[in-house]
Amino acid sequence: MPVRMSSTSRQRKSDRVRDALIEHWRLLSDREIALAVGVSNRTVSNHRKRLEEEGRILLRPQSTQSVEACLHVVCTLAISPAPLNDQLYDPVDEAEPSFLALVEDVRKNGILEPIVVSGDGYILSGHRRHAAAQWLGLERLPVRIRHDVSYNGDQDEFLRLLASFNRQRIKTTAEQLREEVALMSDVSCIQVRRFRRDAAAVEGNATVPLRKRKRRSAIRDKLELREAIVSVVNAERHNWPLSDRSVFYRLLNIPGLVRNDRTRVPFANTPPVYDDVTNMLTRLRLDGSVPFDAISDETRPVVVWDTHRGVGDFVRRECDQFLTGYWRDLLQSQPNWIELLVEKNTVASQLRSVAGKYTLPMTSGRGYSSLPPRKEMVDRFNKSSREKLVVIVVSDFDPEGEDIPASFGISLRDEFDVPADRLRIVKAALTAEQVRSMDLHEGQLSKETSSRYRRFVEAHGDRAWELESLTSEQLREITEAAIRGVLDLGAFEAEVNREQREQSELTEKRRQLRETLIDDLD
């Protein structure tokens, strides 16, 4: 008596066949897939037909079909760029204005021109349309199948046809050179790879030889610290990017945290423990446990130029941004000139949104501010003709941080001739009262080498706290409260309301002028 297969077993068998077809339909025949999965040819053939009808894989050619007639709608994931495409053309830049314009067009009108693909599902024409469809999450799209072309069957012929299909697309000079190499050669793949290699060669005695690869040691004895760091970084996601020091101070607030699992040395506010954290953050970013964009280093700026692939992208972006970015001076009705002075770049990045909300000039002193920023602040004050210069200071609670507000004010008074009765220095954070009331960690020993050490210890004791002891939310709340404390709030709100009305007027004016500009260009 034959054994009847349960419904669960049949479903597992069916899933196995479908998965095998989706993975191997480009390269293997039904017979080969049947042998690999252990089913009959008929079973594989039936599943293939269903997947073709669903658009999950491309239809096989019919003897009566011409190349031009093979127009179908398939799943977006059923087709893909050929691996060789990146040898000939640059990858699609999803931040490029022209690509974003294409995305909006596809969102509005769909894919108007079918994507051309080979019989084994690799794109010959329509890479940007396919990328836009993926970006929008479109599940299906129209394709024209060239069954007479196979990437896996003849890569050289595929590459030549790929170049031919893309002749009319705007390309970079390097893309055009690689395209011409592909069209002129009988062995296109080899020639394009050779051309890219030769074009990328960097010669000269100045190149630096690299030492043998040195692998970082595995994390073994600090797994508890590792998990704590990952947890802190994830919990602060809304404040990314974070600094190494801010992560370190969040860890100080975790009761019972140890530096080493084996020795059980407590996690403490010391330079060696801080070095452990910075080293661990480096390792965690390299192994993918912490995203690279979660941590920043404001002390090492990088300059990247605002360039364009062509004038079309530039004009499109400028049109998209035409009459945008208007900021009204919300402090123009204030009786006093108000500025924000922050001790550290890392903290300045956290307070940029608060300063922007009030259009408040912000200076990052990186410790004691140098001479040019002081002069520029005084110049702005003198130009404003306001009654008083009010400087809100955000600095550490340590010998230097406590001295910075007074030192800065004395400099403005004695070296830049700001009258004492027209100068007000306000320390927003970090203060002794805040340290007491906010239940911060035990702090760290003040640096005895500081020339301000004795005066600070006599007034406050030998413990110090950095701004990073506060969470980003706490620091922003404290700073905003200090700003509002020196504002004429009635005058400020009147300016905010005026800006909202102006933004509405600008939106309409922008629409009218863009229509006129487009007509002129046409």
PyMOL commands that set and color helices and strands:
alter all, ss='L'
color gray80, all
select helices_A, chain A and resi 7-24+30-37+41-54+67-69+76-78+85-88+97-109+127-136+155-165+173-184+188-199+223-235+237-239+244-252+271-286+292-294+311-320+345-357+371-384+399-414+420-422+432-437+453-460+467-469+472-486+489-521
alter helices_A, ss='H'
color red, helices_A
select strands_A, chain A and resi 71-75+80-81+115-118+122-125+140-146+337-342+362-364+389-394+423-429+444-445+463-464
alter strands_A, ss='S'
color yellow, strands_A
deselect
rebuild
show_as cartoon
